Amino acid sequence: MLSNLSLRGWWARNALLTLLLISLTGCSSVAVWLGLRIRLDSIPVTAVSASMVAKRGTAVVTALGPGQSARLVLVASTADGKQYPTVGAGKGKVAFNNYTIDATIVQVSKRGVVSLSADPRASEGKTPHLHITTLAHPGVTADLDIPLAYDFAFVADYNGASGANGFDGLAGSDGSAGSDGSLPMTDPTTGATGTMGPGGNGSDGGNGTDGSDGQDGSPGGNVHAWVRLESGAKPLLQIKVTAGARTSFYIVDPNGGSLKILANGGAGGRGGTGGAAGRGGSGGNGFPPGFSGTDGLAGSDGRAGNDGAAGTITLSVDPAAQPFLKTITWSNVGGRGAGPAPTISVEPVPPLW
């Protein structure tokens, strides 16, 4: 009979083997055989529904904004009311490879994550759509329209890059122990035992090397943003933001949405830690005993890099968009404190795309 310890080891090995098989085969016959997955091939599915929930939690998501994503939940149903939800957010056992998902405007990953491009030009004026077909039951389908929303807190990040951290110093090597003194000799005539020879001295420990300095953070971007009001019954801000060769586009609903422009200097890198001192070797045994070596010196820590300089922010705002300027906030702080206040010009701004 197996002992409790042996039984626990048996279960642990088999659990590890099971997880390894699942990771290698995915939703294969092994996972189905183990009861961890369900195939819809032998289930008389009569309907399927589709919905989305938040990336974290279970809050229902009814619309997506540019750059947003959500988790898809599919639920297959039978005529007698039994339901078979998908894995992941659905907390079921049906893998997404039981379905084909034709997506328009949005992208859907193999794990059911629905995402919309961060560039609003790719989706403006369109309705993202999913058409779901049950592989084992081609006549059982579902459709999901995904409305667009722009009342999110968008961020235009043009912060400088952080400086690289310094390398840590190397520890000093420990000194070697001194050799023991020679064994005492016995006088063959008298039988008297002499004294042990002197012990050798231990060698000194090596010094740790210094840590290197962290690199300076790079400066924040010199940002220029153009803001105009889109034509339409609902006020929406059309915004273009550039700094150097990089350009970003946004549509912001001033009723609940916002845009924060960041042009902060990058943080300086951490200085490397100095290497630890090597320990002196112990003296050898003997008469007299050897002296222990002295410990080495620890290396010095490197200096932290300086934070990068703050960037600049310029706003060109169309007169029609000026009443909604509070929708836009900014931050441009650097190693020497706050950067210059943004320059705001109210002037005609043509369509930005």
C-alpha positions in Angstrom: 0.0 0.0 0.0 1.3 3.5 -0.9 2.2 5.8 2.0 0.5 9.2 2.2 3.8 10.8 1.0 4.1 8.4 -1.9 0.4 9.0 -2.8 0.9 12.7 -2.8 3.9 12.3 -5.1 1.9 10.1 -7.4 -0.9 12.7 -7.7 1.6 15.5 -8.2 3.4 13.7 -11.0 0.1 12.8 -12.8 -1.2 16.4 -12.4 2.0 17.7 -13.9 1.8 15.2 -16.8 -1.9 16.2 -17.4 -1.0 19.9 -17.6 1.9 19.1 -19.9 -0.4 17.2 -22.2 -2.9 19.9 -22.3 -0.3 22.6 -23.0 1.0 20.5 -25.9 -2.3 19.5 -27.4 -4.5 22.5 -26.6 -8.2 21.6 -26.9 -7.5 18.2 -28.3 -9.0 14.8 -27.6 -6.8 14.6 -24.4 -8.5 17.6 -22.9 -11.9 16.3 -23.9 -11.2 12.9 -22.5 -10.1 14.5 -19.2 -13.4 16.4 -19.1 -11.7 19.8 -19.3 -13.1 20.7 -22.7 -16.4 20.0 -24.5 -16.8 19.6 -28.3 -20.1 20.6 -29.8 -20.1 17.9 -32.4 -22.3 15.5 -30.5 -24.5 18.2 -28.8 -27.8 19.1 -30.5 -27.1 22.8 -30.5 -30.1 24.9 -31.7 -28.9 28.4 -31.0 -25.9 30.5 -30.1 -25.6 33.9 -28.5 -22.7 36.4 -28.4 -21.8 39.1 -25.9 -18.7 40.9 -24.6 -17.4 41.5 -21.1 -14.6 43.7 -19.8 -11.0 42.5 -19.9 -11.1 42.3 -16.1 -14.2 41.4 -14.2 -17.6 40.6 -15.5 -19.0 44.0 -16.5 -20.9 43.8 -19.8 -19.3 45.8 -22.7 -21.7 47.2 -25.2 -19.4 49.5 -27.2 -15.7 49.8 -28.0 -13.6 52.9 -28.6 -10.3 53.2 -30.6 -7.6 51.2 -28.9 -10.1 49.4 -26.6 -10.7 45.6 -26.3 -13.1 43.2 -24.6 -13.5 39.5 -24.1 -16.0 37.6 -26.2 -18.5 35.2 -24.6 -20.4 32.7 -26.8 -23.1 30.5 -25.3 -24.5 27.5 -27.3 -28.0 26.3 -26.3 -30.0 23.2 -26.9 -33.8 22.8 -27.3 -34.2 21.6 -23.7 -32.5 24.7 -22.3 -29.0 23.4 -21.6 -26.2 26.0 -22.2 -22.6 25.5 -23.1 -20.5 28.7 -22.7 -17.0 29.3 -24.0 -13.8 29.1 -22.0 -12.2 32.2 -20.5 -14.7 35.0 -19.7 -17.6 32.6 -20.3 -16.2 30.3 -17.6 -17.2 27.3 -19.6 -15.6 24.3 -21.4 -16.2 25.1 -25.0 -13.1 26.3 -26.9 -13.4 29.0 -29.5 -12.2 26.6 -32.2 -15.7 25.1 -32.1 -16.7 28.3 -34.1 -15.7 30.3 -37.0 -15.8 34.0 -36.4 -15.9 36.4 -39.3 -14.9 39.9 -38.0 -15.4 43.2 -39.7 -13.4 46.3 -38.6 -12.3 44.6 -35.3 -9.8 41.8 -34.7 -10.6 38.6 -32.7 -7.8 36.5 -31.2 -7.8 32.7 -30.8 -8.8 33.2 -27.1 -11.7 35.4 -27.9 -10.3 38.9 -27.3 -12.0 41.5 -29.5 -9.9 44.6 -30.2 -10.4 47.8 -32.2 -7.5 49.7 -33.8 -6.3 52.7 -31.9 -6.4 54.8 -35.1 -10.0 56.1 -35.3 -9.7 56.6 -39.1 -10.0 52.9 -39.5 -13.4 52.7 -37.9 -15.0 56.1 -38.1 -18.5 56.0 -39.6 -18.5 52.2 -39.6 -20.1 49.5 -37.4 -17.8 46.7 -36.4 -19.5 43.3 -36.7 -19.0 39.7 -35.8 -20.7 36.8 -37.6 -20.3 33.5 -35.6 -20.9 30.1 -37.2 -21.0 26.8 -35.2 -18.6 24.4 -37.0 -20.5 21.3 -36.1 -23.9 22.9 -36.9 -23.4 25.4 -39.8 -27.0 26.5 -39.7 -26.6 27.8 -36.1 -25.2 31.3 -36.3 -25.1 34.5 -34.3 -24.4 38.2 -35.2 -23.1 40.9 -33.0 -22.9 44.6 -33.9 -20.4 46.6 -31.9 -21.2 50.3 -31.6 -18.4 52.8 -31.4 -17.9 55.1 -28.4 -15.5 57.9 -27.8 -16.2 58.8 -24.1 -13.0 57.2 -22.9 -9.9 58.7 -21.1 -7.4 58.7 -24.0 -3.7 59.3 -23.5 -1.2 60.7 -26.0 2.1 59.5 -24.5 5.1 61.5 -25.8 7.1 61.1 -22.6 10.9 60.7 -23.0 12.3 57.3 -22.6 13.8 56.3 -19.2 17.6 56.0 -19.0 19.1 52.6 -18.7 20.1 51.3 -15.3 23.8 51.1 -14.5 25.4 47.7 -14.2 26.0 46.3 -10.8 29.6 45.8 -9.7 31.2 42.4 -9.3 31.7 41.0 -5.9 35.4 40.7 -4.7 36.8 37.2 -4.5 37.2 35.6 -1.1 40.8 35.1 0.2 42.1 31.6 0.4 42.6 30.0 3.8 46.2 29.7 5.2 47.7 26.2 5.2 47.9 24.3 8.5 51.3 24.0 10.2 53.2 20.7 9.9 52.3 18.0 12.3 54.3 17.7 15.5 57.2 15.2 15.4 57.8 12.5 18.1 61.4 12.1 19.4 62.2 8.4 18.8 64.5 8.4 21.9 62.4 10.1 24.5 59.0 9.6 22.9 58.3 13.3 23.6 56.0 15.0 21.1 57.1 18.4 19.7 55.0 21.4 18.8 53.0 21.8 15.6 54.6 24.0 12.9 53.3 27.6 12.4 50.1 28.0 10.4 50.1 29.9 7.2 48.4 33.3 6.8 45.1 33.6 4.9 45.2 35.8 1.8 43.3 39.1 1.7 39.8 39.3 0.2 39.4 41.1 -3.2 37.8 44.5 -3.6 34.3 44.7 -5.1 34.1 46.7 -8.4 32.1 49.9 -8.6 28.6 49.9 -10.0 28.3 52.0 -13.2 26.3 55.2 -13.5 22.7 55.1 -14.7 22.0 56.8 -18.0 20.1 60.1 -18.3 16.5 60.0 -19.3 15.6 61.4 -22.7 13.6 64.7 -23.0 9.9 64.8 -23.5 8.6 65.4 -27.0 7.9 68.8 -28.5 4.3 68.2 -29.1 1.9 70.0 -31.4 -1.8 69.2 -31.3 -4.6 70.4 -33.6 -8.2 70.3 -32.3 -11.4 70.8 -34.3 -15.1 70.0 -33.9 -16.5 67.4 -36.2 -19.7 68.3 -38.0 -22.7 66.3 -36.8 -25.6 66.3 -34.3 -23.3 65.1 -31.5 -20.2 67.1 -30.7 -17.0 65.1 -31.2 -13.5 66.5 -31.1 -11.2 65.5 -33.9 -7.6 65.7 -32.7 -4.2 65.2 -34.4 -1.0 65.0 -32.2 2.5 65.0 -33.5 6.0 65.1 -32.1 9.0 64.4 -34.4 8.2 61.7 -36.8 5.3 60.2 -34.8 1.7 61.2 -35.3 -1.5 60.0 -33.4 -5.1 60.6 -34.1 -8.1 60.8 -31.7 -11.8 61.3 -31.7 -13.0 62.4 -28.2 -16.6 62.8 -27.0 -16.4 65.8 -24.7 -19.4 64.4 -22.8 -17.4 62.0 -20.6 -14.3 61.6 -22.7 -10.9 63.2 -22.4 -7.4 63.4 -23.8 -4.3 63.8 -21.7 -1.1 64.8 -23.5 2.1 63.7 -21.8 5.5 65.3 -22.7 7.4 64.5 -19.5 11.2 63.9 -19.4 12.2 60.3 -19.0 13.3 59.1 -15.6 17.1 58.7 -15.0 18.4 55.2 -14.8 19.3 53.7 -11.4 23.0 53.6 -10.6 24.5 50.1 -10.3 25.1 48.6 -6.9 28.7 48.3 -5.9 30.1 44.8 -5.7 30.4 43.2 -2.2 33.8 43.0 -0.6 35.6 39.6 -0.6 36.2 38.0 2.8 39.7 37.5 4.0 40.9 33.9 4.2 41.1 32.3 7.6 44.6 31.7 9.1 45.9 28.2 9.1 46.0 26.1 12.3 49.5 25.8 13.8 51.8 27.1 16.5 51.5 30.0 16.3 48.3 30.0 14.2 48.4 32.0 10.9 46.8 35.4 10.6 43.5 35.8 8.8 43.5 37.9 5.7 41.8 41.3 5.7 38.4 41.7 4.0 38.4 43.6 0.7 36.6 46.9 0.2 33.1 47.1 -1.2 32.6 48.8 -4.5 30.9 52.2 -4.7 27.4 52.5 -6.0 27.0 54.2 -9.3 25.2 57.5 -9.6 21.6 57.7 -10.8 21.1 59.3 -14.2 19.4 62.7 -14.5 15.8 62.9 -15.5 15.2 64.2 -19.0 14.1 67.7 -19.7 10.4 68.5 -20.0 8.9 68.7 -23.5 6.9 71.5 -24.9 3.2 71.5 -25.9 1.5 73.7 -28.5 -2.3 73.6 -29.2 -3.9 74.9 -32.3 -7.7 75.1 -31.5 -10.4 75.8 -34.0 -12.8 78.5 -32.7 -15.8 76.0 -32.8 -13.8 73.6 -30.5 -12.7 76.2 -28.0 -15.7 75.7 -25.7 -14.6 72.1 -25.2 -10.9 72.8 -24.5 -11.3 71.6 -20.9 -11.5 68.1 -22.4 -7.8 68.2 -23.0 -5.2 68.2 -20.2 -1.5 67.9 -20.2 1.7 67.2 -18.2 5.3 68.3 -19.1 7.6 67.9 -16.2 11.3 67.2 -16.3 14.4 66.9 -14.2 14.4 70.6 -13.5 10.8 70.9 -12.7 7.7 71.9 -14.7 8.3 72.7 -18.3 7.0 75.8 -20.1 3.2 76.4 -20.1 1.5 75.2 -23.3 1.1 77.7 -26.1 -2.6 77.8 -27.2 -3.6 79.4 -30.4 -7.2 79.8 -31.5 -7.2 79.6 -35.3 -9.1 77.9 -38.1 -8.2 74.2 -38.2 -9.2 72.3 -41.4 -10.3 68.6 -41.4 -7.4 66.5 -40.0 -8.0 63.4 -42.1 
